[in-house]
Amino acid sequence: MTSALVRFFDFALNGTNFRREMIAGVTTFATMSYIIFVNPAILSAAGMDFGAVMVATCVASAIGTLLMALLANYPIALAPGMGINAYFAFSVCQGLGIPWQTALAGVFFSGSAFILLAFFRFREKIISSIPDSLKNAIAIGIGLLIAFVGLKEGGIIASHPATFVRLASLREPIALLTLFGLLLTAILLARRVVGALLIGIVVTTLGALILGLVKFQGVFSFPPSVTPTFLKLDLQSALSLGFVTIILVFFFVDLFDTVGTLVGVGEQAGFLRNGQLPRGGRALMADAIATTVGAVCGTSTVVAYIESASGVAEGGRTGFANLVTAALFIFALFLSPLAQMIGGGIAVGNEIYHPITAPALIIVGSMMVQNVLHIDWKDFTEAIPAFLTLIGMPLTFSIADGMALGFISYPIVKLAAGRGREVSLAVYILMVVFLLRYLFFEV
């Protein structure tokens, strides 16, 4: 059995061994396992059952991570993506009033499209046709949006009739706990502590217990039932023409997020060959299948996780590390009491806050904003559409509207500057799609 695994994952060619791969798999899980608590906390805001979403999160993560190992032999783990889950819950479900069953169907269709396009190599063509400035702006905008959500969920900011938002009272226990968790996690990251986000969540949970904000409910139990979300997709409602832009957002965020992670981690690990990632199509297929499976189980879009870089830093070079990470996600199914305590939320009057997981949202948001360095701010035909994209997402509380501002303005500004030939056909088509959406459909 051992020799078969060594041959299958080709340890010799990749210069690795069992010990390194085991450590890498555990390290990757430690750095990304916060999603087990954070994702149910976010999606429960859309009315979804917390326990069922936790199970769906673990199952989709395990399946996606395992598929990445078996199909592509890369130590790159997958799980429901941060940012797109906030878009699902707060923009689509709360903002637009769309039932979560319909939103899940949208995720399913985006994943299905991802799979179908693999046979025509359209995914690679789409990636190359979208300007880098808009790709980076989308990542930045998502980062700003989820940081905004984190500040709100942590009781740091509050609504105001005159100024829209304001600084909330920082003397309240909820805000103080959020600030404590934020500062602690920032210090751990600055000192390059492995699993900084998870450690921050654990210590903040202890603080919440001391303050009496949460009650200890145990650690282990049988997994919650997934029935409340399993196969609850409303496929018919998601087929309406007005919903097409929502599906496009799910599709493009998944595509850009996963490709960016594959390239970033691949470069760190030395996987790239002449700027290309070998078996890249297989890696994208693993992500697409995991997204469709996740939608069926009851969670938002699954993406490749940049936290996989921590496992690579520990020497992970093959998919065997992913086998370890996937196994740990399955084990996490039996930690539902802990997950409920950490991510279940704290009621204050009519409001529900999440000060334990809010710091993770803010920190992840700050990480995504670093893409601002890759935009050419001196070229106004690139800078203005990028700015409209990244600022539009948090201010409209919608990834879709932010993307629309970018894809509509980019061709127009380029044409006005006499540089219309620099715009790909795909971007012109997207401009038309978004314009039709605002002209003729409410969603």
C-alpha positions as semicolon CSV with decimal commas, in nm:
position;residue;x (nm);y (nm);z (nm)
1;M;0,000;0,000;0,000
2;T;0,278;0,240;0,097
3;S;0,481;0,172;-0,217
4;A;0,168;0,212;-0,431
5;L;0,104;0,558;-0,284
6;V;0,467;0,655;-0,336
7;R;0,444;0,557;-0,703
8;F;0,101;0,716;-0,759
9;F;0,201;1,054;-0,615
10;D;0,556;1,021;-0,751
11;F;0,745;1,118;-0,436
12;A;1,085;1,064;-0,601
13;L;1,020;1,301;-0,894
14;N;0,883;1,568;-0,659
15;G;1,163;1,532;-0,405
16;T;0,943;1,465;-0,104
17;N;0,857;1,193;0,150
18;F;0,573;1,079;0,378
19;R;0,679;1,291;0,674
20;R;0,692;1,615;0,474
21;E;0,359;1,546;0,308
22;M;0,191;1,461;0,639
23;I;0,318;1,779;0,802
24;A;0,217;1,983;0,496
25;G;-0,137;1,840;0,501
26;V;-0,185;1,913;0,870
27;T;-0,041;2,264;0,829
28;T;-0,273;2,348;0,539
29;F;-0,574;2,227;0,738
30;A;-0,468;2,432;1,041
31;T;-0,444;2,751;0,837
32;M;-0,776;2,712;0,653
33;S;-0,994;2,526;0,907
34;Y;-1,146;2,855;1,021
35;I;-1,383;2,813;0,724
36;I;-1,558;2,532;0,916
37;F;-1,682;2,794;1,164
38;V;-1,696;3,105;0,948
39;N;-1,886;2,969;0,647
40;P;-2,190;2,845;0,845
41;A;-2,193;3,173;1,037
42;I;-2,213;3,370;0,711
43;L;-2,461;3,149;0,525
44;S;-2,690;3,122;0,826
45;A;-2,754;3,494;0,770
46;A;-2,936;3,385;0,453
47;G;-3,167;3,165;0,659
48;M;-2,975;2,840;0,609
49;D;-2,942;2,584;0,886
50;F;-2,607;2,630;1,065
51;G;-2,540;2,261;1,130
52;A;-2,633;2,153;0,779
53;V;-2,405;2,418;0,627
54;M;-2,120;2,302;0,850
55;V;-2,162;1,947;0,721
56;A;-2,185;2,072;0,361
57;T;-1,869;2,280;0,415
58;C;-1,669;1,984;0,545
59;V;-1,799;1,744;0,279
60;A;-1,743;1,983;-0,015
61;S;-1,397;2,073;0,116
62;A;-1,299;1,710;0,162
63;I;-1,426;1,607;-0,183
64;G;-1,267;1,903;-0,362
65;T;-0,935;1,858;-0,182
66;L;-0,937;1,484;-0,256
67;L;-1,016;1,543;-0,625
68;M;-0,728;1,789;-0,650
69;A;-0,501;1,516;-0,514
70;L;-0,624;1,240;-0,743
71;L;-0,676;1,439;-1,065
72;A;-0,390;1,689;-1,053
73;N;-0,152;1,563;-0,780
74;Y;-0,115;1,909;-0,625
75;P;-0,104;1,998;-0,251
76;I;-0,367;2,269;-0,301
77;A;-0,678;2,236;-0,085
78;L;-1,028;2,357;-0,168
79;A;-1,319;2,487;0,041
80;P;-1,612;2,731;0,014
81;G;-1,462;3,066;-0,077
82;M;-1,450;3,371;0,144
83;G;-1,608;3,674;-0,021
84;I;-1,832;3,476;-0,251
85;N;-2,009;3,332;0,056
86;A;-2,069;3,686;0,181
87;Y;-2,202;3,781;-0,163
88;F;-2,431;3,477;-0,153
89;A;-2,571;3,559;0,193
90;F;-2,573;3,937;0,214
91;S;-2,604;4,060;-0,145
92;V;-2,807;3,791;-0,320
93;C;-3,025;3,660;-0,037
94;Q;-3,057;3,955;0,201
95;G;-3,003;4,241;-0,044
96;L;-3,206;4,113;-0,338
97;G;-3,447;3,901;-0,137
98;I;-3,365;3,588;-0,337
99;P;-3,430;3,261;-0,147
100;W;-3,116;3,067;-0,061
101;Q;-3,256;2,768;-0,251
102;T;-3,245;2,972;-0,572
103;A;-2,898;3,105;-0,491
104;L;-2,774;2,747;-0,440
105;A;-2,911;2,660;-0,784
106;G;-2,712;2,951;-0,924
107;V;-2,396;2,808;-0,769
108;F;-2,483;2,467;-0,915
109;F;-2,530;2,611;-1,266
110;S;-2,203;2,805;-1,244
111;G;-2,018;2,488;-1,145
112;S;-2,189;2,291;-1,422
113;A;-2,088;2,557;-1,676
114;F;-1,735;2,531;-1,539
115;I;-1,736;2,157;-1,611
116;L;-1,888;2,188;-1,960
117;L;-1,646;2,458;-2,069
118;A;-1,357;2,228;-1,983
119;F;-1,428;2,019;-2,293
120;F;-1,385;2,324;-2,519
121;R;-1,094;2,485;-2,329
122;F;-1,306;2,801;-2,299
123;R;-1,194;2,857;-1,941
124;E;-0,837;2,923;-2,046
125;K;-0,958;3,155;-2,324
126;I;-1,183;3,347;-2,084
127;I;-0,900;3,394;-1,836
128;S;-0,669;3,537;-2,102
129;S;-0,939;3,767;-2,244
130;I;-1,020;3,950;-1,919
131;P;-0,779;4,240;-1,852
132;D;-0,551;4,199;-1,552
133;S;-0,663;4,532;-1,409
134;L;-1,022;4,407;-1,375
135;K;-0,911;4,069;-1,238
136;N;-0,712;4,242;-0,965
137;A;-0,987;4,496;-0,900
138;I;-1,240;4,217;-0,848
139;A;-1,016;4,055;-0,586
140;I;-0,965;4,391;-0,411
141;G;-1,334;4,473;-0,418
142;I;-1,424;4,136;-0,266
143;G;-1,164;4,196;0,003
144;L;-1,310;4,537;0,088
145;L;-1,661;4,391;0,094
146;I;-1,585;4,106;0,333
147;A;-1,381;4,337;0,556
148;F;-1,684;4,567;0,568
149;V;-1,901;4,269;0,663
150;G;-1,649;4,174;0,933
151;L;-1,655;4,524;1,081
152;K;-2,034;4,516;1,089
153;E;-2,060;4,161;1,227
154;G;-1,803;4,249;1,492
155;G;-1,991;4,554;1,618
156;I;-1,718;4,797;1,508
157;I;-1,937;4,997;1,269
158;A;-2,310;5,063;1,272
159;S;-2,567;5,221;1,042
160;H;-2,649;5,594;1,061
161;P;-2,936;5,777;0,884
162;A;-2,723;6,078;0,788
163;T;-2,380;5,933;0,715
164;F;-2,493;5,577;0,624
165;V;-2,228;5,424;0,853
166;R;-2,052;5,535;1,169
167;L;-1,813;5,403;1,430
168;A;-2,005;5,204;1,689
169;S;-1,939;5,225;2,062
170;L;-1,606;5,056;2,126
171;R;-1,686;5,013;2,495
172;E;-1,936;4,737;2,427
173;P;-1,821;4,377;2,502
174;I;-1,892;4,267;2,142
175;A;-1,670;4,539;1,992
176;L;-1,397;4,488;2,250
177;L;-1,387;4,115;2,181
178;T;-1,365;4,178;1,805
179;L;-1,081;4,426;1,849
180;F;-0,900;4,182;2,077
181;G;-0,931;3,902;1,821
182;L;-0,826;4,134;1,537
183;L;-0,517;4,259;1,719
184;L;-0,415;3,911;1,832
185;T;-0,452;3,762;1,483
186;A;-0,259;4,053;1,330
187;I;0,027;3,998;1,576
188;L;0,035;3,625;1,505
189;L;0,044;3,688;1,129
190;A;0,317;3,949;1,169
191;R;0,523;3,691;1,356
192;R;0,446;3,432;1,084
193;V;0,281;3,188;1,324
194;V;0,135;2,889;1,139
195;G;-0,243;2,871;1,179
196;A;-0,270;3,235;1,293
197;L;-0,636;3,269;1,191
198;L;-0,736;2,947;1,367
199;I;-0,541;3,036;1,682
200;G;-0,703;3,380;1,681
201;I;-1,048;3,221;1,664
202;V;-0,968;2,976;1,946
203;V;-0,831;3,241;2,181
204;T;-1,116;3,482;2,101
205;T;-1,359;3,201;2,182
206;L;-1,195;3,163;2,523
207;G;-1,238;3,537;2,572
208;A;-1,608;3,509;2,482
209;L;-1,646;3,227;2,738
210;I;-1,480;3,437;3,010
211;L;-1,706;3,733;2,929
212;G;-2,011;3,507;2,936
213;L;-2,103;3,588;2,577
214;V;-2,115;3,220;2,475
215;K;-2,173;2,896;2,662
216;F;-1,965;2,580;2,633
217;Q;-2,172;2,312;2,457
218;G;-1,918;2,033;2,433
219;V;-1,668;1,938;2,164
220;F;-1,768;1,612;1,998
221;S;-2,099;1,479;1,873
222;F;-2,245;1,296;1,576
223;P;-2,256;1,523;1,268
224;P;-2,570;1,737;1,234
225;S;-2,823;1,640;0,971
226;V;-2,757;1,779;0,625
227;T;-3,124;1,730;0,531
228;P;-3,222;2,100;0,576
229;T;-2,997;2,198;0,282
230;F;-2,932;1,875;0,088
231;L;-3,091;1,877;-0,260
232;K;-3,286;2,193;-0,178
233;L;-3,185;2,373;-0,498
234;D;-3,461;2,564;-0,679
235;L;-3,337;2,504;-1,033
236;Q;-3,644;2,643;-1,207
237;S;-3,625;2,986;-1,039
238;A;-3,254;3,015;-1,117
239;L;-3,322;2,968;-1,489
240;S;-3,493;3,308;-1,518
241;L;-3,317;3,552;-1,750
242;G;-3,282;3,808;-1,473
243;F;-3,075;3,566;-1,267
244;V;-2,811;3,513;-1,535
245;T;-2,582;3,787;-1,404
246;I;-2,583;3,628;-1,057
247;I;-2,469;3,300;-1,214
248;L;-2,202;3,490;-1,407
249;V;-2,070;3,639;-1,082
250;F;-2,050;3,296;-0,919
251;F;-1,873;3,166;-1,230
252;F;-1,617;3,443;-1,270
253;V;-1,530;3,476;-0,902
254;D;-1,472;3,100;-0,888
255;L;-1,263;3,113;-1,204
256;F;-1,046;3,410;-1,107
257;D;-1,005;3,304;-0,745
258;T;-0,902;2,948;-0,826
259;V;-0,673;3,041;-1,114
260;G;-0,504;3,308;-0,902
261;T;-0,445;3,060;-0,622
262;L;-0,320;2,787;-0,856
263;V;-0,071;3,024;-1,016
264;G;0,039;3,179;-0,685
265;V;0,090;2,852;-0,498
266;G;0,224;2,683;-0,811
267;E;0,490;2,949;-0,848
268;Q;0,588;2,917;-0,482
269;A;0,620;2,539;-0,512
270;G;0,804;2,551;-0,844
271;F;0,526;2,381;-1,041
272;L;0,508;2,636;-1,324
273;R;0,670;2,553;-1,658
274;N;0,723;2,851;-1,891
275;G;0,453;3,039;-1,705
276;Q;0,202;2,754;-1,741
277;L;0,075;2,515;-1,475
278;P;0,095;2,150;-1,585
279;R;-0,233;1,965;-1,528
280;G;-0,400;2,302;-1,477
281;G;-0,715;2,184;-1,655
282;R;-0,746;1,891;-1,417
283;A;-0,705;2,122;-1,119
284;L;-0,983;2,346;-1,248
285;M;-1,201;2,039;-1,304
286;A;-1,157;1,939;-0,939
287;D;-1,276;2,283;-0,837
288;A;-1,576;2,273;-1,072
289;I;-1,692;1,933;-0,949
290;A;-1,649;2,040;-0,586
291;T;-1,862;2,350;-0,651
292;T;-2,149;2,145;-0,794
293;V;-2,125;1,891;-0,510
294;G;-2,116;2,174;-0,256
295;A;-2,430;2,331;-0,405
296;V;-2,612;1,998;-0,385
297;C;-2,509;1,956;-0,020
298;G;-2,585;2,317;0,072
299;T;-2,292;2,557;0,052
300;S;-2,167;2,839;-0,168
301;T;-1,895;2,826;-0,435
302;V;-1,586;2,614;-0,365
303;V;-1,246;2,760;-0,458
304;A;-0,878;2,677;-0,421
305;Y;-0,735;2,818;-0,098
306;I;-0,428;3,040;-0,089
307;E;-0,365;2,907;0,264
308;S;-0,233;2,597;0,085
309;A;0,089;2,799;0,053
310;S;0,156;2,726;0,421
311;G;0,161;2,353;0,347
312;V;0,388;2,409;0,050
313;A;0,621;2,609;0,276
314;E;0,640;2,300;0,500
315;G;0,758;2,089;0,206
316;G;0,432;1,964;0,053
317;R;0,477;1,887;-0,315
318;T;0,219;1,622;-0,403
319;G;-0,147;1,540;-0,366
320;F;-0,071;1,312;-0,072
321;A;-0,071;1,623;0,149
322;N;-0,426;1,683;0,027
323;L;-0,527;1,334;0,138
324;V;-0,428;1,432;0,492
325;T;-0,614;1,765;0,470
326;A;-0,927;1,596;0,331
327;A;-0,924;1,336;0,610
328;L;-0,909;1,614;0,871
329;F;-1,212;1,785;0,714
330;I;-1,404;1,458;0,753
331;F;-1,292;1,433;1,118
332;A;-1,416;1,790;1,170
333;L;-1,771;1,670;1,103
334;F;-1,778;1,545;1,460
335;L;-1,698;1,890;1,607
336;S;-2,042;2,046;1,556
337;P;-2,093;2,163;1,920
338;L;-1,766;2,353;1,896
339;A;-1,860;2,498;1,559
340;Q;-2,200;2,610;1,690
341;M;-2,043;2,786;1,987
342;I;-1,782;2,962;1,773
343;G;-1,992;3,058;1,472
344;G;-2,347;3,052;1,600
345;G;-2,356;3,424;1,674
346;I;-2,438;3,635;1,980
347;A;-2,777;3,804;2,010
348;V;-2,786;4,164;2,134
349;G;-3,141;4,299;2,115
350;N;-3,263;4,240;1,761
351;E;-2,911;4,210;1,619
352;I;-2,694;3,900;1,579
353;Y;-2,318;3,957;1,599
354;H;-2,023;3,727;1,527
355;P;-1,726;3,879;1,714
356;I;-1,539;3,548;1,722
357;T;-1,525;3,503;1,343
358;A;-1,539;3,873;1,243
359;P;-1,161;3,926;1,287
360;A;-1,096;3,649;1,032
361;L;-1,317;3,828;0,779
362;I;-1,133;4,156;0,830
363;I;-0,790;3,993;0,808
364;V;-0,873;3,793;0,493
365;G;-1,012;4,112;0,340
366;S;-0,686;4,293;0,408
367;M;-0,492;4,012;0,240
368;M;-0,699;4,042;-0,077
369;V;-0,643;4,417;-0,105
370;Q;-0,271;4,367;-0,170
371;N;-0,362;4,313;-0,538
372;V;-0,385;4,693;-0,564
373;L;-0,010;4,686;-0,634
374;H;-0,069;4,511;-0,967
375;I;-0,291;4,779;-1,125
376;D;-0,136;5,040;-1,355
377;W;-0,275;5,353;-1,190
378;K;-0,099;5,583;-1,439
379;D;-0,303;5,447;-1,732
380;F;-0,650;5,597;-1,680
381;T;-0,810;5,354;-1,925
382;E;-0,710;5,077;-1,686
383;A;-0,724;5,265;-1,355
384;I;-1,074;5,417;-1,374
385;P;-1,265;5,095;-1,456
386;A;-1,057;4,914;-1,194
387;F;-1,138;5,179;-0,934
388;L;-1,510;5,170;-1,015
389;T;-1,501;4,792;-0,973
390;L;-1,320;4,781;-0,641
391;I;-1,506;5,075;-0,483
392;G;-1,840;4,966;-0,625
393;M;-1,848;4,633;-0,444
394;P;-1,842;4,758;-0,082
395;L;-2,049;5,070;-0,152
396;T;-2,327;4,882;-0,335
397;F;-2,280;4,579;-0,109
398;S;-2,270;4,367;-0,423
399;I;-1,993;4,188;-0,611
400;A;-2,220;4,174;-0,917
401;D;-2,275;4,550;-0,929
402;G;-1,905;4,618;-0,878
403;M;-1,815;4,384;-1,163
404;A;-2,080;4,544;-1,380
405;L;-1,932;4,891;-1,326
406;G;-1,595;4,760;-1,439
407;F;-1,706;4,558;-1,741
408;I;-1,931;4,839;-1,865
409;S;-1,683;5,124;-1,817
410;Y;-1,373;4,942;-1,943
411;P;-1,476;4,913;-2,313
412;I;-1,634;5,261;-2,311
413;V;-1,322;5,432;-2,176
414;K;-1,097;5,235;-2,412
415;L;-1,314;5,327;-2,713
416;A;-1,317;5,695;-2,610
417;A;-0,937;5,688;-2,593
418;G;-0,916;5,536;-2,941
419;R;-0,788;5,207;-2,799
420;G;-1,092;4,988;-2,857
421;R;-0,883;4,716;-3,020
422;E;-0,723;4,646;-2,683
423;V;-1,058;4,514;-2,558
424;S;-1,136;4,148;-2,618
425;L;-1,460;4,026;-2,768
426;A;-1,546;3,856;-2,436
427;V;-1,537;4,189;-2,251
428;Y;-1,762;4,354;-2,512
429;I;-2,007;4,066;-2,473
430;L;-2,003;4,100;-2,095
431;M;-2,065;4,473;-2,128
432;V;-2,377;4,402;-2,333
433;V;-2,494;4,135;-2,085
434;F;-2,462;4,369;-1,788
435;L;-2,630;4,657;-1,976
436;L;-2,923;4,435;-2,069
437;R;-2,950;4,327;-1,709
438;Y;-2,991;4,685;-1,581
439;L;-3,217;4,791;-1,867
440;F;-3,463;4,503;-1,865
441;F;-3,434;4,298;-1,546
442;E;-3,476;4,380;-1,181
443;V;-3,227;4,126;-1,043
